[in-house]
Amino acid sequence: MPMPSFDAIVIGGGTNGLACAARLRKSGRNVLVLDARVTPGGAAVAQDFAPGYRAPSLAHIVNMIDPRVEREMDLGRHGLAYANLDLASTAVSRDGDHLVLHGAAAERVAGLGASEQQAWADLRAQLLTFADVLAPFKSMTPPRIAAGVGNEYMKLGKLGFGIRRMGKDSFREFLRMLLINVHDVLNDDLSDPRLKGILAHDAVLGTWLGPRSPNSLIHLLNRFSGQVAGRRSAIALPKGGMGSLAAAMATSAGAIGVTIRTGAMVGGIVIEGDRAVGVTLADGEEIRAGTVVSAIGPKPTFLNLVGAQHLDTGFVNRVRHMKSRGGAAKLHLALKAAPDFRGADLTSRLVLAPSETAVELSFNAVKYSEVPENPVMEVILPSAHEEGHAPSGRHVLSAIVQFAPHAPKDGPDAARARMLERTLAVLEDHATGIRGLVEHAELLMPYDIEARYGMAGGNWHHGELSVEQMLFLRPFPGMAQYATPIPGLWLAGAGCHPGGGISGAAGWNAAERIVKEVRA
C-alpha cells in the first residue's frame, strides 16, 4: 500500500472542519481540508443573491465561538473584527411599543414595567447559574456509560464538584429544569408577552421544537452559555458580514500549514481491510491519509461516502433513523430603501415573535407538514451597520424564518411560494410598505438548504438537538466520542457533541480526541 500523502484528511471546510484541521495541524500533522464549494466556511460564507446585493448564506450573526478556537486560531490577527460586538435585540411590536434587550443575556430590558424587570432579573440569574453548569460540557468529549472507553474522569470530577456546590435545593431545581419546556418556565415567572415571545423564539431557534416541547429550555441555557471575544452571551455582527469569520478561519488554518482544496467534491471514503485509508474525489482522484475526518453530517458520511456494505445492519438502521428534520427557512431581500419597523433601531437584531403562544402556533403547523399562517423570525439588516452589502442607499434584509416544513405535503414549489407570501405578510404587518421596497427575494426552505449545503433534512445542526440526541447520545449511542466503527474514520461536524452553531467546538473536540488516541 502506498504511503499516505497526508497524515489527516478533513472532509468539509465549514467552521468545524477548519477548527479540527487547525488543531490537528498544531499537533504536527500534515492536514488536507477538502471542500466541495468554491469558498470554505460552510454555513458562514456570504453570497451574492442579486446583482450588487450580498447576504450571509445561512448563519447571519455570531452568538458563540469556542474560546479555544478564537484564541488558538488567533482569528483577530487573521481578519476577524466586529461591526457590532454588543448587538441589541428588539422584540418588535405591531403597535411600536417595542422591547429592547441590551447586554449579556438581556441584562437590561428597555420597555418593561418595574415588577416585570425584577421578575426577569430573578429568572435570568437562575438561568445563568444553570448555563454556567452546562458550559464546560461543550468543550469536552462527552462521557460514555461504560468502562475503559477513555472518559475524561478528571474533568468530569471537577464538573461534578461544581454542581454539588450549587446546594441541594438549586441542584434539585437544575435537574427539574434540564428537561422542562421553556413555555412553562416563562409563564411561571413572567407576564409580558413580548419578553416571553423573544425568549421562546431564541430557545427554539434552529431546532425542531416548539416552546411547549420537552427539552426546549436547555437550548436557551446553551445560548446563554456562549461567548464571543471573551464576552459572555454576546450577540455580534462581524465586519464585512459572516463571510469574514469564515475567511479568518480559513486564513488562519492556511497560515499554519493546513492545505485547503476547494471545489473538491468527495465521492467516497476508501476502506481497505475494514479501515479508512483515504478518499476518492468525484473526478476519480484518490488521496491517501492515515486519518480521515468527516466534518459533514453523520447521514451523508455513512450512507453516501462509506456505504452500507462496510457497516453492520443495526448501525445502518441507527444512522437512517437519526432525527434530522429542519424547521428553519432562510430569507434574503434586496430592498430599494430602508424599511421602517415602527421606529425600531435597524442596527439591532429584530425579532418578530409577539408571544410565546405565537411561536408555538408557528411550530404546530410543521408537525402536519404545513406552512404556518404567521411565521416568527429573526431579522438582521447588515447594510444598516456598514457599506458593502448593497448598493448605496439600498439595503439587504436577512431573516431566519420559523417554522418551515421540511417535507411539505403540497409539494416543494407550492410550499415555498406560500411560505414567502406569508413571511412577507408578517413583515408588512410590522413594517408597512416593505413589500414595495423589495427588488428581489430569495427563500431557502429546509429542502433547499439540504440540496445546497448537504445538511440532512435541512437541519442546521446535521441532526436534531433533542434529548435523545445530545451529550453521550449524540449522534446516537456508542458514537458520542467522535470515533466511528471504522478504524481511521472520525466525525467532527455539527452532528457530534455539542451540536451546531458557528462555534467550531465539535471540530476542536474531535481533534483533541484524535490527538489523544492516534499517534501522529
Secondary structure as GFF3:
##gff-version 3
##sequence-region A 1 520
A	DSSP	beta_strand	6	11	.	.	.	ID=ss1
A	DSSP	alpha_helix	15	26	.	.	.	ID=ss2
A	DSSP	beta_strand	31	34	.	.	.	ID=ss3
A	DSSP	three_ten_helix	42	44	.	.	.	ID=ss4
A	DSSP	beta_strand	46	50	.	.	.	ID=ss5
A	DSSP	beta_strand	53	56	.	.	.	ID=ss6
A	DSSP	alpha_helix	67	72	.	.	.	ID=ss7
A	DSSP	beta_strand	82	84	.	.	.	ID=ss8
A	DSSP	beta_strand	89	91	.	.	.	ID=ss9
A	DSSP	beta_strand	99	102	.	.	.	ID=ss10
A	DSSP	beta_strand	108	110	.	.	.	ID=ss11
A	DSSP	alpha_helix	114	134	.	.	.	ID=ss12
A	DSSP	three_ten_helix	135	139	.	.	.	ID=ss13
A	DSSP	alpha_helix	153	164	.	.	.	ID=ss14
A	DSSP	alpha_helix	168	178	.	.	.	ID=ss15
A	DSSP	alpha_helix	182	189	.	.	.	ID=ss16
A	DSSP	alpha_helix	193	204	.	.	.	ID=ss17
A	DSSP	alpha_helix	217	224	.	.	.	ID=ss18
A	DSSP	beta_strand	227	228	.	.	.	ID=ss19
A	DSSP	beta_strand	231	232	.	.	.	ID=ss20
A	DSSP	beta_strand	237	238	.	.	.	ID=ss21
A	DSSP	alpha_helix	243	255	.	.	.	ID=ss22
A	DSSP	beta_strand	259	261	.	.	.	ID=ss23
A	DSSP	beta_strand	266	272	.	.	.	ID=ss24
A	DSSP	beta_strand	275	281	.	.	.	ID=ss25
A	DSSP	beta_strand	286	294	.	.	.	ID=ss26
A	DSSP	alpha_helix	298	299	.	.	.	ID=ss27
A	DSSP	pi_helix	300	306	.	.	.	ID=ss28
A	DSSP	three_ten_helix	308	310	.	.	.	ID=ss29
A	DSSP	alpha_helix	313	321	.	.	.	ID=ss30
A	DSSP	beta_strand	328	335	.	.	.	ID=ss31
A	DSSP	beta_strand	349	352	.	.	.	ID=ss32
A	DSSP	alpha_helix	356	367	.	.	.	ID=ss33
A	DSSP	beta_strand	376	380	.	.	.	ID=ss34
A	DSSP	three_ten_helix	382	384	.	.	.	ID=ss35
A	DSSP	beta_strand	395	402	.	.	.	ID=ss36
A	DSSP	alpha_helix	412	430	.	.	.	ID=ss37
A	DSSP	three_ten_helix	434	437	.	.	.	ID=ss38
A	DSSP	beta_strand	438	444	.	.	.	ID=ss39
A	DSSP	alpha_helix	446	453	.	.	.	ID=ss40
A	DSSP	three_ten_helix	456	458	.	.	.	ID=ss41
A	DSSP	three_ten_helix	467	469	.	.	.	ID=ss42
A	DSSP	three_ten_helix	471	473	.	.	.	ID=ss43
A	DSSP	beta_strand	489	491	.	.	.	ID=ss44
A	DSSP	alpha_helix	505	517	.	.	.	ID=ss45
###
